[in-house]
Amino acid sequence: MLFQNTKFYKSIGLDNKFHTLFFAFIVMVLSAWLYYLIFEKISNLPYALWAMLSIIWFVLPLLYTMSLGYFLNISKPFYKAWNVSDNGATDMYWDNVDVFKLIQVTVKIKRNPDDKNYSSFSVKLPMEVSVGMWFNRFIEDQNFRFPDRMIDTYLDGEPIGWIFYTNKWFNFPLFTKVLDAEKDGKFNRIRNKQTIYIRRTALNTIDDE
């Protein structure tokens, strides 16, 4: 793989990924054919065709190097935080929501940043309403019903941002799906009885609580 960093390698145009794969394919075919001929010549074993497939292992370092390069070029994720002060919903708006199209979801959220555990709520979510506007309504409803255990939306007098995410299959970062708070439940593909995690974050960053 050190050959890929040489000036000669780049001078013949093989720094292009397509050219590299094509060149590697040609080399593998010729090497496999030569391996087959030599194996047939010096060995009496009947599996020369299968033996030449061992040449495939030599392409793994190339694939690893290319995969690593693509991985390192992945930009850092940026999630736009939702601000509950952006509430544009009105009672008239919510009166027009089709209650027959609501789905049941479980919300996991910390009432205060210092809480060790998440509080769990079983709530209804309209699919045609943006996740952020629905969250505004959720905060308003919970703080009205439980004034002694309100969900804190400020930190040192400053508004807090919020991010929303779900787990696709397993509770593992690889399978975490961040929701777009400005889009509705249908766009975010929220399913019935799905769990939505809501976390505090500094506005316009992804530094969570």
C-alpha positions, 0 to 999 in steps of 0.5 A, a space after each residue: 500500500 506504500 506504493 500508492 503514496 509514491 510519485 510514480 503511482 500518481 504520475 500514471 494516474 492511478 490515484 483515481 479510485 476507478 483507475 485503481 480498482 480497474 488496475 487491481 482487477 487486471 493484476 488479479 486476473 493475470 495473477 490468478 491465471 499465472 497461479 493456475 498455470 503454475 499450480 497445474 504444472 507442478 502439482 497433481 492435485 485436482 483443485 487448481 481452479 479453487 487454489 487460484 482464488 486465494 489471490 483474492 486475499 491480496 485485494 483486502 489491503 487495498 479495500 481497507 485503505 480505500 475504505 479508511 480514506 472514505 471514512 476519514 473524509 466523512 464530515 462531522 454531523 451537525 444537527 440543528 437544535 430546536 428552540 421551544 421559543 419558536 412556537 408558532 402553534 395556536 389553539 385554532 391550529 391544534 383544533 384542526 388536527 385529525 385526532 383519528 390519525 394520531 399515533 402512540 409514542 413513548 417520550 424519554 426526556 429529563 425534566 432537568 439537566 441535572 436529573 440522572 434518569 429519563 422520565 417516560 411519557 406515553 403521548 399521542 403524536 399527529 403525523 402531519 405536525 412538525 416534531 418541533 411544534 408537537 414538542 412545544 405542545 408537549 412541553 406546554 401540556 406537561 408543565 401545565 399539568 405538573 407545575 411542581 415538576 416542570 420540564 426546564 427549558 432554560 439554563 441560566 436564563 438562556 433558552 436551551 436547544 433540543 434534539 430528537 432521535 430514535 433507535 432503529 433496531 438496537 440501543 446502540 449509537 450505530 443505529 441512532 436516527 436523528 429526527 428533523 424537528 422542522 419536519 413532520 412525523 411522516 417525513 421522519 418515518 416515526 412509527 406507532 409505539 416508537 420511543 423518541 429520546 429528547 435531549 438538551 443541547 446548546 443551540 446550533 451545536 450537538 453538545 448534549 446534556 
